[in-house]
Amino acid sequence: MNCIPTRISFAGLAQVLMLWAVGFTASAQIDRSKAPEPGPAPELNIGTSTEVKLSNGMTLIVVENHKTPSVYWSMTLEFQPFQEGDKAGMMDVASAMMSSGTESRTKAEIAEEIEFLGASFNTSATGFSARSLSKHTDTLLEIVADAVLNPTFPQEELDKVKTQMGSNLANIGTSPGEISANLVAAVNYGELHPYGEVMTEESLEAIAKEDLQAYHRKYFRPNVAYLIAIGDITPEEAQAKANKHFGTWRRSNIPFERVLPPAMPKGMEVHFAPVEGAVQSTINVTHAIPFPPGHPDATAAQVANSILGGGVFSGRLMQNLREDKAFTYGARSSLRTDPVMGQFSAYADVRTEVTDSAVVEFLYEIARIRNTQPDSTEMFTAKASLAGGFARSLESPGTVARFALNTSRYHLPEDYYQTYLSRLEAVTAEDVQRVAQEMIRFNNVNICVVGAPEIMEKLEVFDNHQGIDVYDAFGRRQIPREDAPEGLTVDDVLKRHFEAIGGKKAWGKVKTMVAEGSAEFGVGLNLQFRESIRLEKGNRAKRTEMLMSNQPVMVQLVTESAGSQSAMGETNAMDADELALQLSDLSPVRLLGLEKEGYSSRILGVEALDGIPCTLVEFTRDGLAETYWFNSEDGLMMQSKKPMGDGAFLVERLDLYLPHGEKALKVASSRKSVVDGQPIHQRTVRVSFNVELDDSLFQQD
């Protein structure tokens, strides 16, 4: 049992550090032309932590804090990451399932017991966190230990988790941030590294209950577990409770897979993931880097990163791309430590039209941090910011536990955190440049961009390896767009599409349609919808209702003469352009008549969409283009991109064509789009044709 005495309270220690970080600005009153010299860093003794090893190999870390009558518990498992292969995402599923039930408790019963205590309990694939009043500690730990040591992973709960995750995966194509994360993981680490694996709909489907049971059996062992107790409890009490609730947990050898380092970029490589209709580009200039916790240059690297892309507005990237160029709301960088493989990233979301210019500025700032030493003001600002952040972190008892955990799991020196400020003070401008040259690469980097397809050509100038690689939303490399088969015409593509959905003749006989289903919005709102359409020439009309508990919450009306949208008691009329756009979309055979309306058409080529080869057809009028993706194998439309005004586009994904009505006309049961930044997933379950529609349905208020 190791015990470090406390000399300074949490609040007092934070005050001392904040004064050290910013208090010496008083000397700046003398000469504001240069940054002041900081005084010596205070000597720290950071709190009391007690560490003890239980007989089964579990490490217990205790931080006493009797200010409130509560105790916080957490557990972390430490083992070598492993490849999940064709079941990528298994750890994510396990994380969601760890408290889904045991032999003696269902998921609902666990939740009810926790709620009854007024406690909290969260799990992950590598541990848990829980909190309760001190008097409920034994009851809480009994529930927690049962949940995490004896999970049964009920099939019913697994099915629910997979359905929810599958829905999220289906919408990733509308989230540039998630696409970028997948792309960065794939190109920085590769598919043969655990950090390079990305969950897909196929890998999620392959995950079975037996996989979760095998993972838990192999890796959930006390000899790789760190149990932390923080709060109103003594080390002796914590050890007794840990032995009581976790003492029978049996140790076992943990599988160890050697993780090979990922291949580094062979030059300046551009990796691009297209998102149709995107008005912003997500840029990440990045590469993997060996950078374990406790690295000798970790503090100097913090200073270098703070100068490049840290702080609130002080970082060079923010000053350049936001304050000077107005390309973005925020541009930042990170140098992440990791026991297996760390990562450098410089990133921002920028307007589409300045994407290539923004990449130039990223590369300029990366070169500058490598090639020139920062001035004294930058050094002062970075050190003050880092010291202030360190000070604020010490206001939480959890920081002491985290420091103790890191010291133990990463084998850091006992005084590693006590001497942080001294190491920070000792960092020089020469250190910053040296570390930047060693850890932030310029000539061997991955330039990852997620954005509108039309910007890709402008990015070619940055790639000096083998040309731009194109990826899908899951970081899978795609075949670049190719020429369509010789002799293929737009009429051929449209004819095949209409044959696949029931035939032009049958669709031409449709006079009315009523479609019903559900609409899931990205904000967690789920509604029903009913759409009634009248296609009679000169008397076209549409009524769309969004319903909650069968009551309309939004109604859109479109007729030949007017259009309106009503919601929350307010009605807004459509302008002429919006009305024309809505009317033009009513006909199910609209594409066949576009050339008569003055549109020109052409085939753009063949490219993969979710790994499926698609023929792209473009229709253009008055400088505005509509693009459609038709499955080259079965002719079905998979995606459309239409202009919405002010440079914006509506991109809609279509899937699961099912037959409806006597003529078995096929309609896409799944339609996904993004409107005002919110993903919408429309699921059609029922379609009726040529039903009588009362005129009152389409009357404007």
Secondary structure, DSSP 8 states (H G I E B T S, - for coil): -EE---SS-HHHHHHHHHHHHHGGGGGGGT-TTS---------------EEEE-TTS-EEEEEE--SSSEEEEEEEE-------GGGTTHHHHHHHHTTSBBSS-BHHHHHHHHHHHT-EEEEETTEEEEEEEGGGHHHHHHHHHHHHHSB---HHHHHHHHHHHHHHHHTGGG-HHHHHHHHHHHHHH-TTSGGG----HHHHHH--HHHHHHHHHHH--GGGEEEEEEES--HHHHHHHHHHHHTT-----------------SSEEEEEEE-TT-SEEEEEEEEEE---TT-TTHHHHHHHHHHHH-TTTTSHHIIIIIIIT---S-EEEEEE--SS-EEEEEEEEEEGGGHHHHHHHHHHHHHHHHHS---HHHHHHHHHHHHHHHHHHTTSHHHHHHHHHHHHHTT--TTTTTTHHHHHHH--HHHHHHHHHHHS-SSSEEEEEEE-GGGHHHHGGG--SS--EEE-TTS-EE---B---TT--HHHHHHHHHHHTT-HHHHHT--EEEEEEEEEETTS-EEEEEEEEE--TT--EEEEEEEETTEEEEEEEEESS-EEEEETTEEEE--HHHHHHHHHT--TTGGGGTGGGT-EEEEEEEEEETTEEEEEEEEEETTEEEEEEEETTT--EEEEEEEEETTEEEEEEEEEEEEETTTTEEEEEEEEEEETTEEEEEEEEEEEES----GGGG---
